[in-house]
Amino acid sequence: MQKAITLFSLSLAGSLLLACSKAPEPQDTAPATPAKPAASSAATSTTDGKVVVYQVFTRLFGNTNTTNTPWGSLEENGVGKFADFTPQALSAIKAMGVSHIWYTGVPHHALVRDYSAYGISHDDPDVIKGRAGSPYAVKDYYNVNPDLALDPANRLAEFEALIARTHQHGMKVLIDIVPNHVARQYQSLSNPPGVSDFGANDDTSVEYARDNNFYYVPGQAFSVPQWPADYQVLGGEAHPAADGKFLEKPAKWTGNGSRAAQPAFDDWYETVKINYGVRPDGSYDFDRLPGDYAEKDWPAHYAFWQGKDVPDSWLKFRDITQYWLAKGVDGFRYDMAEMVPVEFWSYLNSHIKHTNPNAFLLAEVYQPQLYRDYLKLGKMDYLYDKVEFYDSLKLVMQGKGPTSALVETQQRMADIEHHMLHFLENHDEQRIAAPQFAGAAKKGLPAMVVSTTISTSPTMLYFGQHVGEPGAGDAGFGKASRTTIFDYWGVPEHQKWMNGGKFDGGALSAEAKALHAYYQKLLSFSASAPALLGAYTELHSANLAAGTAYSEQQLAFARYNDAQKLLIVSHFNSETAVSFNLTVPATLISQWQLADGQYRLSDKLNGGENTLTVTKGEGSVALTLAPLASVILELQP
């Protein structure tokens, strides 16, 4: 979810719904050995290097309309379609080294548009954020957003065709699953036989029952939030349903855990919380996983749950994910996974892996103390490395933090580093080029090199990032610095890269073309470089101690295996160049089995060559780095 809009904080979530963010207490175990990529089935790739995920906000991707009126309608501002992912578009995405496309916002969510001709009920704008609606307020898990189809009656078939096209271009398909909450007005038109809607069989006379799908506020009707003085539904446009009312009696708990019949504007008021068998007092109403299951594989987890009586909501999401796997979806990104008990994830993910052992399972978790539980007990493949690596890297990019923090984070996360997905942008985060972040897209270049190459984890690229999209303009509910996820909108720099469907960047400025070329070269290299799935050695400490011009504005490390050896150095200063002799410690020279002498280095990022000189068992490379420059130096035979 886009947390800048909801003003959600993890501390608030913990106080509002401690039960649904709890995980079993960590077990007292010996330190884990570093994760090996081959041990994770989801790490498999059609290349020799790393997994690269391209996150695309599906509604915005293909929109060529440049009107961009705040609170504009679909007819006024335009909307992208599944059909806009043409062979040309998919080829251009694939050329950036992409192995997986995360199509964000595909499941049918609540929105303000009349689709009654297709049997779809109206949604109430009083419980919708924006006009196009939040993709995290899902209305029908068995169908897709009708906005995205050329023919809404054929929308599911159009998405199935996109799945097939994506596979034909050698990439896998990910979609969102949001187990923590659904839209306030959930109504599926496409349920398979025997599958009932969420809440259809609930006992609404009680706050909680194990097999209820929702929590209730018995005896009280729902009231829409008290709107702030600067907010009007639909920007103040007259609408018959924008009357400050929404019929829901009894009221349900709100998605972020608010138990009030009238949630606050800052709450996730457009959603309702799903009940997983966690009682209102925080105790669990289901079988717990024994602690030693943290060290067991998914088949053991799958076997554990056979014959167990689990809450109804568990069964519903099992059926939903199995439905999409059967349609060819290759994996899922889970919204706010930490707000759902870890046992559910063990149950769900082991069932998914039983169907597709190579399914890619990515979760949004923001509490570092829960990371290992959700990976080991919850059987996630990957988590966002937001609170640890991204947050430290953002400070470095802004000139507010030292590069040593990145070294410390990488060391501390060594046992799970392969499972911590790296990114610089996504739909929740500010655009690099936004004044509120770095103010210029080029400031993301050294950070992207570090983010992409420092670990064996997947790298994620957000659409528009590679051409410097600044996320400017208040779209209505969505505000500047983040590309809106709530409104109909055009994405200007991305539209220039699209270039009328050619996807050749022909309309970009020279600076944006160079930015795209840099991203493409870097990510393509990462997707084919075997060393990036190998060992890591930090060179930062030795170079800080060497007394040269190397400082906390640079970061140096080595990545290597038997097939390839790399020295990687990034310079974060945007104003001045730096020259120094990079120290390559004797321990690494010995590991690489290099005798005294000179060795040729090829710069895989910029072209050109350099020399590694080994004297008395210690290495040195003379470097001059322009502002914001990086080098990836490969040792040549």
N, C-alpha and C positions, 0 to 999 in steps of 0.2 A: 504494500500500500504506500501511497505517497504521504510520508509522515510530516513533511513540511506543512501540508494543508491541515491535517488532523491534529497537529501539535501533540501527537502521542509521545509519551516517554516511557521507557522501560520501567522506571521506578513507579510510575502511575499504574502501569499494567500489573506490576507485581502486587501492589496494594489492592487493586480492584479485583483481581482474580488470581490470587496466589495458587489456588488449586490447579489451574490450567497451565501454569508455567512451571510447576514442580517437576522435578525429575528425581529418580532414585538417588540416594546419597552415593557419592563416588566411592568405589571400592578401594581398599588398601592393596595396591598391587605394585610390583616392581615397575620402574620406568619402561615404557613401551619402546621397542626398537623402531627406527624410522620407517615410515610406510614405504612400500615398494609399489610403483605404478602397476606392475604386472599382477599384483594381488587384487586389484580392484577391477572387476569386469567392466565397469563403466568407463574405465580409462582406455579401453581398446579404441584404436583409431585406424583409419585407412592410410595413415602416414606413419613415418618413423619418429615423429616428434610429438608435441603436445596437442591436447584437445583445445580447440578455439570455438567458443560459443558466440554467436551473433544474436544479440537481443534486439528484436524489432517490435516497435509498437505498431501492431498490424493496421489499426484504424488510420494511422497517419502516414504510413510508408508510401503508398501509391498516390496520395492526394496531390494533384498538380495545381489546385486552386490557390491563389495568392491573396484572396480578399482579406482574411484574418480579421473579421469584425468580432470584438469581444461579445460573448454569449451568442455568436452567430449560429444559425441553423445549418443542418446538413446541406440544404439547397444553397445556402448563401456561402458557406465556407468550404464545402466539399468534404469528401471522405474517401479514404483508400479502400480497395477491394482485394479479396483473395486473388482475383484475376490479374492484379497489378504485379504479382510475383511471376513475371514472364520468364521464359528461358534466358533472356538477356539479363534480367535482374538477378536471377539465381546464379548465373555464370559469374556476374560481377561480385556477388557475395562470396562465392566459392573461391574466386581469385585472391581473396584476402586470407586464405588459409583456413577458412571456416569449415568445421566438421559438424557442428550442430547449430540449427536455427531455433531460437526460442521465440515462437510466435505469441507475443504478449497480448492478452485481451481477447482470446478466441471464444471461450464459453459465453453463452448468452447471458448478458448482465442487464440490469435495469437501466433504462434510458428514456428520454422524453421524446418519443416519436410515435406516430400512429401506425401500428402494424396490425390493426384489428382485421384487416382483409385477409390476413394469413392465420387468423385464429389466435393471435397473440394478444393477451390482455394489456390494457393501458397501465403504465407505471405512473406513480404519483410524484410530481416534481418536488413536493415537500420532503420526500425521503430519498432524493437523488442528489448527488454532488455533480454540479455541472449540468449541461444539456445532453451530452453524449454519454454521461454516466461513468461511474468508477468500474473498471474491469474486475475489481475485487468485491463487487456486490452481485454475485452470480445469481441469476434468476432461474436458469434451466441448465443443469449439468449435462443433459443428454442432447443438447443442440448448441448452435453457435450464434454469434451476434448477427442478426439480420442486416445490420448496416453494412457488413462486409461482403455481402453477396450481390451479384448483378441481379439475380432473381431470388428474393427472400424465400420463396416457396421451395427453392432448390438449394438452400444455403448449406445444408449438411453435405450434399454431394459436391458442391463447389470446394468445400474445405477438404474433402477426401481427395479431390483431384489435385489440390495443392500439396497434400502429403505425398502423393505419387510423383508429382513434378520435383519436389525436393529430394526425394530418394533417387530419382533419375539423375540428379546432378551431384550425387555422391555425398549428400548431407542427411543428417538425422533430424527429426522433428521433436521439439519439446513444447508443451503447453502448460498453462497454469492450473494448479489445483489449490483451492483455498479452504482447507478443512476447518479452520477456526470459525468461519462465519459465512452466511449467505445473505442474499438481499432480503429486505424486510418483507417483500411480497414475492416469495418463491412460488413458481408455478411451472412445472415441466409439461410440455406438450408431447414429448418424445420418449417418455419412460418406456422401457421394455416391459413386456407382459409380467405382471406380478410385482412390479417395483412401484411403491407408493412414494408420494412427495414427502419431503422433510416436513415433519409436524402433522402429517395427515392423521396419524393414529395416536397423537399425544393426549395425555390426561391433563387438560389445561386448568384443572381445579387446584393443582398443587405447584409449588415452586419447582420441585425436582422429583423426577422418577427416573430410574436408571435407563429405561428404554424410551423415554421422551427424547426427541431430537433437540428441543429447546428448553431453556429455563424461563419461568414465568414470574410475573408480579401479580399474584392472584387478587382479584377484586378491583384492580386499577386498570384504567384504559391508558393507552399510549398517548402522549402529547408530543408534538414536534418541538424541537429545541426553541429556546428564546433566541431569536436571530440578533447578531450584533448590529449596531447602528449603521455600519457601513456595508451590510449585506442584504440583498434582496434575492429571493428565489427567481431564477432565470433572468437575473439582472433587472428585475422590475417589470418584465413583460407580462401582460395580462394572459392568463391561462386558466381555463375553467377548473382545473384541479389544484392550482396554486392558491389554496384558501387557508393555509395554516392549519390544516387538519389531515389526519391519516387514521383511518379506522383500524384499530388493533386492540382487541379486548379478549382476554387480559393482555397487558403489555408484556413484551419479551425482554430479556436481558439484551443489551446492546453488544455489538461485536467485540469491543475492547474490554468488556466485562462490566460496564456500568449496569447497576441493578435498579436504577431509577426509572420510573414510568415516563419521565421526561428527561431524556439524556441531554447533556450539554452540547453546544455547537462544536466544541473541540472533540467530542466523542465520535465514534464511528456510527453515527446515528442512522446511516443508510443500511446498516447490517444488523443481523441478530446472531448471537453467540450459539454455537453448536455445543450440545451436551455429549460428552464422551464417557459418562459414568463417573464424573468427579462431583461429589456432593458439595453443596454450598459451603460446608465447613472446611472443605479442602481434602477430605478423606476420599479414598478410592473405592469404587464399587465394581471392581474387576480383578482378575488374577494379576499378581505382580510377577515381573520377571526376576528369577534368581540372579544375584549379582554376577555369577560366573558367566552369564550369557553375554557379557561385554566382550568376552574372548571367543565366542562361538560365531560361526558363519551363518549366512541367511538360511541354508537348509535346516540347521538346528532350530532357528527361530520359527521357521515355518512348521516344523514338526511339533514344537511346543504348543502352538495355538490350535492344533487339530483337536477337535472334540471339546474345546473350551467354549463356554457360554459367554459371548461378548455383547456389549451394548449395541443397540440397533444402529446408532450412527456409524459405528465401525463397519458394519455390514454394508451400509449405504455407500460409503466411500470406497470400500473394496469393489463393489459392483461398478461404480463410476469409473474407476481407474482401469478395471478389466475391459469395460466397454471401449475406452479409447485405445487401449493396447490392441484390441481386436481390429480397430480401424487403421492401425499402422503407426500410431504415435509411439515414439521411441523412448520417451521419458517425460518427467514432470518437474516443474519448479513449484515448490511449496511455499505459500505465503505464510509468514508469521508462525513458523512451525513450533517455536518454543511455547506458544500458548495452548498447545495440545499435548496431552501426556505422552511420554516417550514409549510406553507400552503399545499405544495405538500405532506408532510408527513402526515398531517391530512387527506388529501384525500386518499392517498395510504393505510395507516394503518387502517383507518376505513373500507375501502373496504375489506382488508384482514381479519379483525376481524368479519366482517359481514359474511364471508365465514367460518372462523374457529375462534371462540372466544378465543380459547386456544393457538392460534399461538404465537410463541416466537419471539419477535422483538427486536434485539440488534443493537445498532448503535455506530459508531465511531465518537465521538465528543470531541474535545480537548480544547474548550474554555469554562471555567467554567461559565462565565456569560450567556452562552446559554443553560446550562443544563436544567433548569426548563422549558424554552420555548419548547425545543425539547421533553421533557417528557410530559408536560401538554398540549401544543398546538399541538405538532407533534404526540402525542399519541404513543411514543416509550414505550416499556416495560422496557428496560435496556439500559444504556450507559456504555462505558468503564470508570472505575474510574482510569484513567491514570494520568492526570495532578494533581489531588488532592492526592489520597491515594497512588497509586503506586510510584509516584515520591518521596514522603516523605519516604516511606518504603525502597526504593532503597538506599537512603542516609543513613538510619539507618544500612542497611546491609553492606554498605561500610565503616561504622565507621565515617561518615561525618555529621550525623544529629542526633538530640535527639528523643527519643521515645515520648516526649511530643507533637511533631508535629503530631503524629498519633492521639493522644487524641483530639487535637484541630480540626483536620480535621473531625474526626468522629462526634464531637459535631456540627460543622458548617454545616455538610451535613445531620443532623438528619432528616430533613423533607423529604429528597429523598434518604436516605441511602439504602433502600430496592432495589432501581432501579439502583444502581451503581455497576456494575459487577466488582468483584475483580480478579486479576491475578498477577502472577509474571513473566510469559513469554507468548509471542505470536509471530507470524511470523514477527512482526515489531521490537520487542525488543531483546536486547542482551540476550544470554543464561547466567544463573546464574553462571555456571562453567567457563565461558569465562574470561580470564584475564582482559578484559576491563570492566567487571562487578564486580563479587565477587571473581573469581579465584578458587572457590571450590563449588561444588554442595551442600555440607553439610551446607554452610552458608545460604542456603535458607530455612532450616528447621524451625527455629523460626519465620521467616517471613511468611512462608506458614501457620503455626498455626494461627498467628495473622490475616493474610489475609482471611483465611477460616472461622474463628470463631467470629470475632469482629462485624460483621453485619449480617442482614438477607438476604443480596444480594446473588445472585448466585456466585459460585466460578468457575473459568475457569482454566483448566490444559492443557498445550501444550504438544503434543506428544514428548517423549524423555526427558521431564523435570524430570520425576519421576525416571529416571535412570542416571541422571547427564550428559546428552549430552552437550558438550562444544561449539558446533557450530564452530569447528576449521576448518581451510583450506579455501583458496580462490578457489571457485568453478568455477570462470570465471567472470560473471557479479556480482554474489554474493560474498561478502567478509566475512572474518572470524569474529566471535563473534555472528553472526546470522546464523541460518540454511538457506541456500539459498532458495529463492522462484523463481529463474530465470533459474536454471540450472538442468540438470540431475545429480543426486548425490545420494550417499548412506549415511545413518546417523548411524555412527558406534555403539554408545551405544544402540540406539534403535534396531539395527539389532541383538545385543546380547540378548536383551530382547525377540525379536521375536524367536530366537533360532531355525531357520529352519522351522518355522511354528508352533512350539509347544506353543509359547507365554507363556513360563514358566520361562523366565529369566535364563535358564540354563547356558548360556554362559557368564553371567555377573560376574564381580569380586565380592568378598564378600562384599566390601563396597557398590557397586552399588545395590546388592541384598538387603542390609539393608536399603538403601535409598528408594527403591521401596516399601519395606514392610512398612516403615514409612508413605509414601504417601498414600498407600492403607488403612492403619489403620485410618489415619486422615480423609481422604475423605469419607470413608465408614461410619465413626462415624458421620461426618457432615450431611450425607444424611439421617441419622436415628435419629438425636438428636432433639427432639422438642424444647429444650431450645434455640436453635440457630435461631428459628423463634420467640423468645420471646423478653423480655426486655434486655437492656444493661445498666450497671452501670460501670463507670470507677473507678478503685481503685488506679490509678497512683498517683493522687495528694496527697491522704492521706498517701501513702507509701513514697513518696518523703519527706513529712513533718515529717515523723516518726523518722528520724534521724538514721535509720539503714543502712545496706550496700546496700539497694535498691537504684538504681540510674537511670540515663537516658539510661542505657544499658539494662534495664528490662522494661517490660510492663505487667500490671495486670489489669484485668477487670472481671466482672461477667456477665453471661448470664443466664436467668431464665424465667420460666413460672410456671404454677401450677403443671405441670407434672415433671419438672426437674430443678435442680439448679446447676450451674457450676461456679467454680472459675478457671480462666485461667491465667497462668503466663508464659511468655517467656523471655529467657535470650540470648541476642545477642552477648555477648563476646565470641570469638572463642578460647581464650587462657586460661582463668582462670574460676574456679568455683566460685559460690557466695552462701553465707548462710545469711538468714535474717528471721525475723518473719513477715510474711505477715499480714498487718493490714486489717481487714474487718470492715469498719466503722459501727457505731451504726445505721445509717439510713438504711443500707442494712440488718443488723441483725433484725431490727424491721420489715422491709418489708417481710423478710422471716419468721417472727414470731418465732424466736428462743429464748428460755429462757437460762439463764446461765447454763453452763454445757459443756460436750464434745460430739462431733458429728463425726461420721465416714465419711471419704472421700475416695472415690475410684478413682484411677488414670486411666482414660479411655484411655490414650495414651500410658502409659508405663507399666501398671499393678502396683500392690501394693496398699497400703493404706496410709492415713495420718489422722490427727486429727484436727478438728476445735474446738478451745476452746473459749467459750464465757464467759467473765467476766465483770460484771457490764454493760452488754448490748453491749460490743464491742468484736469483734472476732479477733483471731490470729491463724495463721498456721505457724509452723516451717518448713522452706524450705531450702534445699540445692540443687542447680541446677548446673549440670556439664556444661562445655562450650557448647553453642548452644542448651541447653536443654529447654524443655517446659513441663508443666503439665496441664492436664485438669482434675480437681478434681470435682467429682460429689458427692453432699451431699446425704448420704444414709438415708433411713427411720429409 
